[in-house]
Amino acid sequence: MADGKIYFRTKCTVLSPAWTATVASPDGTHVYEMMATPYILASQNGKTIDIKLSGL
């Protein structure tokens, strides 16, 4: 977390909240920039998953 934004690194696809920027690596890892939030909705292998962030 920096400047009120989260930088979230994952191999999942983030569905919500809306991200403001993303980069991807050849191995399938993505880094998403988004506003600070305690919950992320993502897709992993076609399944929707809920991710709860702590320590914000």
mmJSON file of the N, C-alpha and C atoms, coordinates in Angstrom:
{"data_MODEL":{"atom_site":{
"group_PDB":["ATOM","ATOM","ATOM","ATOM","ATOM","ATOM","ATOM","ATOM","ATOM","ATOM","ATOM","ATOM","ATOM","ATOM","ATOM","ATOM","ATOM","ATOM","ATOM","ATOM","ATOM","ATOM","ATOM","ATOM","ATOM","ATOM","ATOM","ATOM","ATOM","ATOM","ATOM","ATOM","ATOM","ATOM","ATOM","ATOM","ATOM","ATOM","ATOM","ATOM","ATOM","ATOM","ATOM","ATOM","ATOM","ATOM","ATOM","ATOM","ATOM","ATOM","ATOM","ATOM","ATOM","ATOM","ATOM","ATOM","ATOM","ATOM","ATOM","ATOM","ATOM","ATOM","ATOM","ATOM","ATOM","ATOM","ATOM","ATOM","ATOM","ATOM","ATOM","ATOM","ATOM","ATOM","ATOM","ATOM","ATOM","ATOM","ATOM","ATOM","ATOM","ATOM","ATOM","ATOM","ATOM","ATOM","ATOM","ATOM","ATOM","ATOM","ATOM","ATOM","ATOM","ATOM","ATOM","ATOM","ATOM","ATOM","ATOM","ATOM","ATOM","ATOM","ATOM","ATOM","ATOM","ATOM","ATOM","ATOM","ATOM","ATOM","ATOM","ATOM","ATOM","ATOM","ATOM","ATOM","ATOM","ATOM","ATOM","ATOM","ATOM","ATOM","ATOM","ATOM","ATOM","ATOM","ATOM","ATOM","ATOM","ATOM","ATOM","ATOM","ATOM","ATOM","ATOM","ATOM","ATOM","ATOM","ATOM","ATOM","ATOM","ATOM","ATOM","ATOM","ATOM","ATOM","ATOM","ATOM","ATOM","ATOM","ATOM","ATOM","ATOM","ATOM","ATOM","ATOM","ATOM","ATOM","ATOM","ATOM","ATOM","ATOM","ATOM","ATOM","ATOM","ATOM","ATOM","ATOM"],
"id":[1,2,3,4,5,6,7,8,9,10,11,12,13,14,15,16,17,18,19,20,21,22,23,24,25,26,27,28,29,30,31,32,33,34,35,36,37,38,39,40,41,42,43,44,45,46,47,48,49,50,51,52,53,54,55,56,57,58,59,60,61,62,63,64,65,66,67,68,69,70,71,72,73,74,75,76,77,78,79,80,81,82,83,84,85,86,87,88,89,90,91,92,93,94,95,96,97,98,99,100,101,102,103,104,105,106,107,108,109,110,111,112,113,114,115,116,117,118,119,120,121,122,123,124,125,126,127,128,129,130,131,132,133,134,135,136,137,138,139,140,141,142,143,144,145,146,147,148,149,150,151,152,153,154,155,156,157,158,159,160,161,162,163,164,165,166,167,168],
"type_symbol":["N","C","C","N","C","C","N","C","C","N","C","C","N","C","C","N","C","C","N","C","C","N","C","C","N","C","C","N","C","C","N","C","C","N","C","C","N","C","C","N","C","C","N","C","C","N","C","C","N","C","C","N","C","C","N","C","C","N","C","C","N","C","C","N","C","C","N","C","C","N","C","C","N","C","C","N","C","C","N","C","C","N","C","C","N","C","C","N","C","C","N","C","C","N","C","C","N","C","C","N","C","C","N","C","C","N","C","C","N","C","C","N","C","C","N","C","C","N","C","C","N","C","C","N","C","C","N","C","C","N","C","C","N","C","C","N","C","C","N","C","C","N","C","C","N","C","C","N","C","C","N","C","C","N","C","C","N","C","C","N","C","C","N","C","C","N","C","C"],
"label_atom_id":["N","CA","C","N","CA","C","N","CA","C","N","CA","C","N","CA","C","N","CA","C","N","CA","C","N","CA","C","N","CA","C","N","CA","C","N","CA","C","N","CA","C","N","CA","C","N","CA","C","N","CA","C","N","CA","C","N","CA","C","N","CA","C","N","CA","C","N","CA","C","N","CA","C","N","CA","C","N","CA","C","N","CA","C","N","CA","C","N","CA","C","N","CA","C","N","CA","C","N","CA","C","N","CA","C","N","CA","C","N","CA","C","N","CA","C","N","CA","C","N","CA","C","N","CA","C","N","CA","C","N","CA","C","N","CA","C","N","CA","C","N","CA","C","N","CA","C","N","CA","C","N","CA","C","N","CA","C","N","CA","C","N","CA","C","N","CA","C","N","CA","C","N","CA","C","N","CA","C","N","CA","C","N","CA","C","N","CA","C","N","CA","C","N","CA","C"],
"label_alt_id":[null,null,null,null,null,null,null,null,null,null,null,null,null,null,null,null,null,null,null,null,null,null,null,null,null,null,null,null,null,null,null,null,null,null,null,null,null,null,null,null,null,null,null,null,null,null,null,null,null,null,null,null,null,null,null,null,null,null,null,null,null,null,null,null,null,null,null,null,null,null,null,null,null,null,null,null,null,null,null,null,null,null,null,null,null,null,null,null,null,null,null,null,null,null,null,null,null,null,null,null,null,null,null,null,null,null,null,null,null,null,null,null,null,null,null,null,null,null,null,null,null,null,null,null,null,null,null,null,null,null,null,null,null,null,null,null,null,null,null,null,null,null,null,null,null,null,null,null,null,null,null,null,null,null,null,null,null,null,null,null,null,null,null,null,null,null,null,null],
"label_comp_id":["MET","MET","MET","ALA","ALA","ALA","ASP","ASP","ASP","GLY","GLY","GLY","LYS","LYS","LYS","ILE","ILE","ILE","TYR","TYR","TYR","PHE","PHE","PHE","ARG","ARG","ARG","THR","THR","THR","LYS","LYS","LYS","CYS","CYS","CYS","THR","THR","THR","VAL","VAL","VAL","LEU","LEU","LEU","SER","SER","SER","PRO","PRO","PRO","ALA","ALA","ALA","TRP","TRP","TRP","THR","THR","THR","ALA","ALA","ALA","THR","THR","THR","VAL","VAL","VAL","ALA","ALA","ALA","SER","SER","SER","PRO","PRO","PRO","ASP","ASP","ASP","GLY","GLY","GLY","THR","THR","THR","HIS","HIS","HIS","VAL","VAL","VAL","TYR","TYR","TYR","GLU","GLU","GLU","MET","MET","MET","MET","MET","MET","ALA","ALA","ALA","THR","THR","THR","PRO","PRO","PRO","TYR","TYR","TYR","ILE","ILE","ILE","LEU","LEU","LEU","ALA","ALA","ALA","SER","SER","SER","GLN","GLN","GLN","ASN","ASN","ASN","GLY","GLY","GLY","LYS","LYS","LYS","THR","THR","THR","ILE","ILE","ILE","ASP","ASP","ASP","ILE","ILE","ILE","LYS","LYS","LYS","LEU","LEU","LEU","SER","SER","SER","GLY","GLY","GLY","LEU","LEU","LEU"],
"label_asym_id":["A","A","A","A","A","A","A","A","A","A","A","A","A","A","A","A","A","A","A","A","A","A","A","A","A","A","A","A","A","A","A","A","A","A","A","A","A","A","A","A","A","A","A","A","A","A","A","A","A","A","A","A","A","A","A","A","A","A","A","A","A","A","A","A","A","A","A","A","A","A","A","A","A","A","A","A","A","A","A","A","A","A","A","A","A","A","A","A","A","A","A","A","A","A","A","A","A","A","A","A","A","A","A","A","A","A","A","A","A","A","A","A","A","A","A","A","A","A","A","A","A","A","A","A","A","A","A","A","A","A","A","A","A","A","A","A","A","A","A","A","A","A","A","A","A","A","A","A","A","A","A","A","A","A","A","A","A","A","A","A","A","A","A","A","A","A","A","A"],
"label_entity_id":["1","1","1","1","1","1","1","1","1","1","1","1","1","1","1","1","1","1","1","1","1","1","1","1","1","1","1","1","1","1","1","1","1","1","1","1","1","1","1","1","1","1","1","1","1","1","1","1","1","1","1","1","1","1","1","1","1","1","1","1","1","1","1","1","1","1","1","1","1","1","1","1","1","1","1","1","1","1","1","1","1","1","1","1","1","1","1","1","1","1","1","1","1","1","1","1","1","1","1","1","1","1","1","1","1","1","1","1","1","1","1","1","1","1","1","1","1","1","1","1","1","1","1","1","1","1","1","1","1","1","1","1","1","1","1","1","1","1","1","1","1","1","1","1","1","1","1","1","1","1","1","1","1","1","1","1","1","1","1","1","1","1","1","1","1","1","1","1"],
"label_seq_id":[1,1,1,2,2,2,3,3,3,4,4,4,5,5,5,6,6,6,7,7,7,8,8,8,9,9,9,10,10,10,11,11,11,12,12,12,13,13,13,14,14,14,15,15,15,16,16,16,17,17,17,18,18,18,19,19,19,20,20,20,21,21,21,22,22,22,23,23,23,24,24,24,25,25,25,26,26,26,27,27,27,28,28,28,29,29,29,30,30,30,31,31,31,32,32,32,33,33,33,34,34,34,35,35,35,36,36,36,37,37,37,38,38,38,39,39,39,40,40,40,41,41,41,42,42,42,43,43,43,44,44,44,45,45,45,46,46,46,47,47,47,48,48,48,49,49,49,50,50,50,51,51,51,52,52,52,53,53,53,54,54,54,55,55,55,56,56,56],
"pdbx_PDB_ins_code":[null,null,null,null,null,null,null,null,null,null,null,null,null,null,null,null,null,null,null,null,null,null,null,null,null,null,null,null,null,null,null,null,null,null,null,null,null,null,null,null,null,null,null,null,null,null,null,null,null,null,null,null,null,null,null,null,null,null,null,null,null,null,null,null,null,null,null,null,null,null,null,null,null,null,null,null,null,null,null,null,null,null,null,null,null,null,null,null,null,null,null,null,null,null,null,null,null,null,null,null,null,null,null,null,null,null,null,null,null,null,null,null,null,null,null,null,null,null,null,null,null,null,null,null,null,null,null,null,null,null,null,null,null,null,null,null,null,null,null,null,null,null,null,null,null,null,null,null,null,null,null,null,null,null,null,null,null,null,null,null,null,null,null,null,null,null,null,null],
"Cartn_x":[0.848,0.0,0.896,0.56,1.307,0.385,0.458,-0.332,-1.828,-2.341,-3.774,-4.207,-3.259,-3.573,-2.967,-3.608,-3.109,-2.462,-1.344,-0.694,-0.792,-1.69,-2.057,-1.475,-0.627,0.047,-0.604,-1.009,-1.73,-1.689,-2.002,-2.193,-3.675,-4.529,-5.976,-6.303,-7.532,-8.036,-8.932,-8.599,-9.403,-10.658,-11.822,-13.11,-13.627,-13.409,-13.911,-13.048,-12.745,-13.156,-12.403,-12.844,-12.186,-10.745,-9.818,-8.421,-8.095,-7.073,-6.698,-5.54,-4.773,-3.653,-3.314,-2.734,-2.297,-1.104,-0.274,0.821,0.826,1.29,1.324,2.702,3.076,4.348,4.069,5.07,4.862,4.395,4.674,4.258,2.806,2.082,0.682,0.418,1.465,1.294,0.887,-0.089,-0.542,-0.31,-0.064,-0.057,-1.114,-2.052,-3.156,-2.976,-3.218,-3.258,-4.719,-5.14,-6.536,-6.61,-7.755,-7.972,-8.025,-7.692,-7.683,-9.06,-9.096,-10.333,-10.009,-10.907,-10.635,-11.031,-11.793,-12.28,-11.99,-11.605,-11.366,-12.127,-12.799,-13.483,-12.636,-12.289,-11.391,-11.878,-11.28,-11.585,-10.314,-10.468,-9.343,-9.81,-9.241,-9.617,-11.12,-11.724,-13.141,-14.07,-13.535,-14.349,-14.169,-15.262,-15.207,-14.787,-13.809,-13.331,-13.348,-13.569,-13.531,-12.181,-11.528,-10.245,-10.413,-10.083,-10.158,-8.737,-8.484,-7.18,-7.205,-6.14,-6.076,-4.855,-4.856,-3.719,-3.744,-4.899,-4.962,-5.153],
"Cartn_y":[-1.165,0.0,1.23,2.194,3.453,4.542,5.717,6.871,6.573,5.764,5.453,4.448,3.834,2.827,1.488,0.431,-0.927,-1.415,-2.094,-2.772,-4.255,-4.937,-6.317,-7.238,-8.176,-9.101,-10.474,-11.037,-12.305,-12.963,-14.244,-14.932,-15.01,-14.503,-14.44,-13.213,-13.176,-12.014,-11.236,-9.977,-9.152,-8.682,-8.912,-8.514,-7.225,-7.077,-5.919,-5.717,-4.52,-3.243,-2.951,-1.913,-1.523,-1.119,-1.576,-1.196,-0.029,0.731,1.912,1.635,0.577,0.198,-1.262,-1.911,-3.296,-3.574,-4.491,-5.002,-6.511,-7.218,-8.676,-9.176,-10.309,-10.929,-12.169,-12.684,-13.856,-15.108,-15.198,-16.377,-16.297,-15.227,-15.095,-14.274,-13.768,-12.923,-11.521,-10.949,-9.585,-8.747,-7.477,-6.518,-5.484,-5.313,-4.376,-3.194,-1.997,-0.804,-0.439,-0.261,0.083,0.912,1.544,2.309,1.342,1.843,1.01,0.409,-0.895,-1.623,-2.859,-3.29,-4.502,-5.795,-5.685,-6.876,-6.794,-7.933,-8.04,-9.265,-9.111,-10.21,-10.582,-11.87,-12.3,-13.603,-13.949,-15.198,-16.047,-17.314,-18.248,-19.552,-19.882,-21.104,-21.176,-20.027,-19.974,-19.88,-19.895,-19.783,-18.401,-17.838,-16.552,-16.775,-15.975,-16.088,-14.717,-14.717,-13.5,-13.462,-12.32,-12.137,-11.013,-11.289,-10.261,-9.842,-8.541,-7.993,-7.514,-7.749,-7.275,-6.371,-5.619,-4.754,-3.425,-3.036,-1.757,-0.689],
"Cartn_z":[0.0,0.0,0.0,-0.855,-0.929,-1.449,-0.851,-1.287,-1.37,-0.447,-0.432,-1.478,-2.158,-3.176,-2.789,-3.242,-3.02,-4.307,-4.162,-5.28,-4.962,-5.675,-5.379,-6.444,-6.022,-6.939,-6.829,-7.973,-7.971,-9.349,-9.386,-10.663,-11.017,-10.126,-10.365,-11.218,-11.73,-12.444,-11.497,-11.229,-10.329,-11.062,-10.446,-11.013,-10.385,-9.071,-8.343,-7.11,-6.737,-7.303,-8.6,-9.278,-10.524,-10.227,-11.029,-10.861,-11.775,-11.411,-12.194,-13.132,-12.849,-13.72,-13.453,-14.444,-14.274,-15.19,-14.755,-15.583,-15.419,-16.438,-16.402,-16.79,-16.229,-16.582,-17.433,-18.113,-18.969,-18.21,-16.919,-16.158,-15.668,-16.028,-15.663,-14.413,-13.792,-12.611,-13.043,-12.333,-12.583,-11.329,-11.516,-10.415,-10.751,-9.81,-9.99,-9.052,-9.548,-8.723,-8.542,-7.269,-6.99,-5.711,-5.53,-4.309,-3.125,-1.944,-0.746,-0.494,-0.254,-0.001,0.826,1.704,2.475,1.752,0.659,-0.052,-1.551,-2.114,-3.55,-4.052,-5.168,-5.837,-7.044,-7.149,-8.218,-8.832,-9.955,-10.638,-10.669,-10.262,-10.275,-10.902,-12.04,-12.76,-13.031,-13.366,-13.691,-12.5,-11.287,-10.077,-9.47,-8.962,-8.294,-6.841,-6.395,-5.02,-4.355,-3.045,-2.236,-1.515,-1.56,-0.88,0.123,1.379,2.425,2.783,2.694,3.034,4.483,5.209,6.59,6.748,7.817,8.105,7.379,6.849,6.145,7.144],
"occupancy":[1.0,1.0,1.0,1.0,1.0,1.0,1.0,1.0,1.0,1.0,1.0,1.0,1.0,1.0,1.0,1.0,1.0,1.0,1.0,1.0,1.0,1.0,1.0,1.0,1.0,1.0,1.0,1.0,1.0,1.0,1.0,1.0,1.0,1.0,1.0,1.0,1.0,1.0,1.0,1.0,1.0,1.0,1.0,1.0,1.0,1.0,1.0,1.0,1.0,1.0,1.0,1.0,1.0,1.0,1.0,1.0,1.0,1.0,1.0,1.0,1.0,1.0,1.0,1.0,1.0,1.0,1.0,1.0,1.0,1.0,1.0,1.0,1.0,1.0,1.0,1.0,1.0,1.0,1.0,1.0,1.0,1.0,1.0,1.0,1.0,1.0,1.0,1.0,1.0,1.0,1.0,1.0,1.0,1.0,1.0,1.0,1.0,1.0,1.0,1.0,1.0,1.0,1.0,1.0,1.0,1.0,1.0,1.0,1.0,1.0,1.0,1.0,1.0,1.0,1.0,1.0,1.0,1.0,1.0,1.0,1.0,1.0,1.0,1.0,1.0,1.0,1.0,1.0,1.0,1.0,1.0,1.0,1.0,1.0,1.0,1.0,1.0,1.0,1.0,1.0,1.0,1.0,1.0,1.0,1.0,1.0,1.0,1.0,1.0,1.0,1.0,1.0,1.0,1.0,1.0,1.0,1.0,1.0,1.0,1.0,1.0,1.0,1.0,1.0,1.0,1.0,1.0,1.0],
"B_iso_or_equiv":[0.0,0.0,0.0,0.0,0.0,0.0,0.0,0.0,0.0,0.0,0.0,0.0,0.0,0.0,0.0,0.0,0.0,0.0,0.0,0.0,0.0,0.0,0.0,0.0,0.0,0.0,0.0,0.0,0.0,0.0,0.0,0.0,0.0,0.0,0.0,0.0,0.0,0.0,0.0,0.0,0.0,0.0,0.0,0.0,0.0,0.0,0.0,0.0,0.0,0.0,0.0,0.0,0.0,0.0,0.0,0.0,0.0,0.0,0.0,0.0,0.0,0.0,0.0,0.0,0.0,0.0,0.0,0.0,0.0,0.0,0.0,0.0,0.0,0.0,0.0,0.0,0.0,0.0,0.0,0.0,0.0,0.0,0.0,0.0,0.0,0.0,0.0,0.0,0.0,0.0,0.0,0.0,0.0,0.0,0.0,0.0,0.0,0.0,0.0,0.0,0.0,0.0,0.0,0.0,0.0,0.0,0.0,0.0,0.0,0.0,0.0,0.0,0.0,0.0,0.0,0.0,0.0,0.0,0.0,0.0,0.0,0.0,0.0,0.0,0.0,0.0,0.0,0.0,0.0,0.0,0.0,0.0,0.0,0.0,0.0,0.0,0.0,0.0,0.0,0.0,0.0,0.0,0.0,0.0,0.0,0.0,0.0,0.0,0.0,0.0,0.0,0.0,0.0,0.0,0.0,0.0,0.0,0.0,0.0,0.0,0.0,0.0,0.0,0.0,0.0,0.0,0.0,0.0],
"pdbx_formal_charge":[null,null,null,null,null,null,null,null,null,null,null,null,null,null,null,null,null,null,null,null,null,null,null,null,null,null,null,null,null,null,null,null,null,null,null,null,null,null,null,null,null,null,null,null,null,null,null,null,null,null,null,null,null,null,null,null,null,null,null,null,null,null,null,null,null,null,null,null,null,null,null,null,null,null,null,null,null,null,null,null,null,null,null,null,null,null,null,null,null,null,null,null,null,null,null,null,null,null,null,null,null,null,null,null,null,null,null,null,null,null,null,null,null,null,null,null,null,null,null,null,null,null,null,null,null,null,null,null,null,null,null,null,null,null,null,null,null,null,null,null,null,null,null,null,null,null,null,null,null,null,null,null,null,null,null,null,null,null,null,null,null,null,null,null,null,null,null,null],
"auth_seq_id":[1,1,1,2,2,2,3,3,3,4,4,4,5,5,5,6,6,6,7,7,7,8,8,8,9,9,9,10,10,10,11,11,11,12,12,12,13,13,13,14,14,14,15,15,15,16,16,16,17,17,17,18,18,18,19,19,19,20,20,20,21,21,21,22,22,22,23,23,23,24,24,24,25,25,25,26,26,26,27,27,27,28,28,28,29,29,29,30,30,30,31,31,31,32,32,32,33,33,33,34,34,34,35,35,35,36,36,36,37,37,37,38,38,38,39,39,39,40,40,40,41,41,41,42,42,42,43,43,43,44,44,44,45,45,45,46,46,46,47,47,47,48,48,48,49,49,49,50,50,50,51,51,51,52,52,52,53,53,53,54,54,54,55,55,55,56,56,56],
"auth_comp_id":["MET","MET","MET","ALA","ALA","ALA","ASP","ASP","ASP","GLY","GLY","GLY","LYS","LYS","LYS","ILE","ILE","ILE","TYR","TYR","TYR","PHE","PHE","PHE","ARG","ARG","ARG","THR","THR","THR","LYS","LYS","LYS","CYS","CYS","CYS","THR","THR","THR","VAL","VAL","VAL","LEU","LEU","LEU","SER","SER","SER","PRO","PRO","PRO","ALA","ALA","ALA","TRP","TRP","TRP","THR","THR","THR","ALA","ALA","ALA","THR","THR","THR","VAL","VAL","VAL","ALA","ALA","ALA","SER","SER","SER","PRO","PRO","PRO","ASP","ASP","ASP","GLY","GLY","GLY","THR","THR","THR","HIS","HIS","HIS","VAL","VAL","VAL","TYR","TYR","TYR","GLU","GLU","GLU","MET","MET","MET","MET","MET","MET","ALA","ALA","ALA","THR","THR","THR","PRO","PRO","PRO","TYR","TYR","TYR","ILE","ILE","ILE","LEU","LEU","LEU","ALA","ALA","ALA","SER","SER","SER","GLN","GLN","GLN","ASN","ASN","ASN","GLY","GLY","GLY","LYS","LYS","LYS","THR","THR","THR","ILE","ILE","ILE","ASP","ASP","ASP","ILE","ILE","ILE","LYS","LYS","LYS","LEU","LEU","LEU","SER","SER","SER","GLY","GLY","GLY","LEU","LEU","LEU"],
"auth_asym_id":["A","A","A","A","A","A","A","A","A","A","A","A","A","A","A","A","A","A","A","A","A","A","A","A","A","A","A","A","A","A","A","A","A","A","A","A","A","A","A","A","A","A","A","A","A","A","A","A","A","A","A","A","A","A","A","A","A","A","A","A","A","A","A","A","A","A","A","A","A","A","A","A","A","A","A","A","A","A","A","A","A","A","A","A","A","A","A","A","A","A","A","A","A","A","A","A","A","A","A","A","A","A","A","A","A","A","A","A","A","A","A","A","A","A","A","A","A","A","A","A","A","A","A","A","A","A","A","A","A","A","A","A","A","A","A","A","A","A","A","A","A","A","A","A","A","A","A","A","A","A","A","A","A","A","A","A","A","A","A","A","A","A","A","A","A","A","A","A"],
"auth_atom_id":["N","CA","C","N","CA","C","N","CA","C","N","CA","C","N","CA","C","N","CA","C","N","CA","C","N","CA","C","N","CA","C","N","CA","C","N","CA","C","N","CA","C","N","CA","C","N","CA","C","N","CA","C","N","CA","C","N","CA","C","N","CA","C","N","CA","C","N","CA","C","N","CA","C","N","CA","C","N","CA","C","N","CA","C","N","CA","C","N","CA","C","N","CA","C","N","CA","C","N","CA","C","N","CA","C","N","CA","C","N","CA","C","N","CA","C","N","CA","C","N","CA","C","N","CA","C","N","CA","C","N","CA","C","N","CA","C","N","CA","C","N","CA","C","N","CA","C","N","CA","C","N","CA","C","N","CA","C","N","CA","C","N","CA","C","N","CA","C","N","CA","C","N","CA","C","N","CA","C","N","CA","C","N","CA","C","N","CA","C","N","CA","C","N","CA","C"],
"pdbx_PDB_model_num":[1,1,1,1,1,1,1,1,1,1,1,1,1,1,1,1,1,1,1,1,1,1,1,1,1,1,1,1,1,1,1,1,1,1,1,1,1,1,1,1,1,1,1,1,1,1,1,1,1,1,1,1,1,1,1,1,1,1,1,1,1,1,1,1,1,1,1,1,1,1,1,1,1,1,1,1,1,1,1,1,1,1,1,1,1,1,1,1,1,1,1,1,1,1,1,1,1,1,1,1,1,1,1,1,1,1,1,1,1,1,1,1,1,1,1,1,1,1,1,1,1,1,1,1,1,1,1,1,1,1,1,1,1,1,1,1,1,1,1,1,1,1,1,1,1,1,1,1,1,1,1,1,1,1,1,1,1,1,1,1,1,1,1,1,1,1,1,1]
}}}
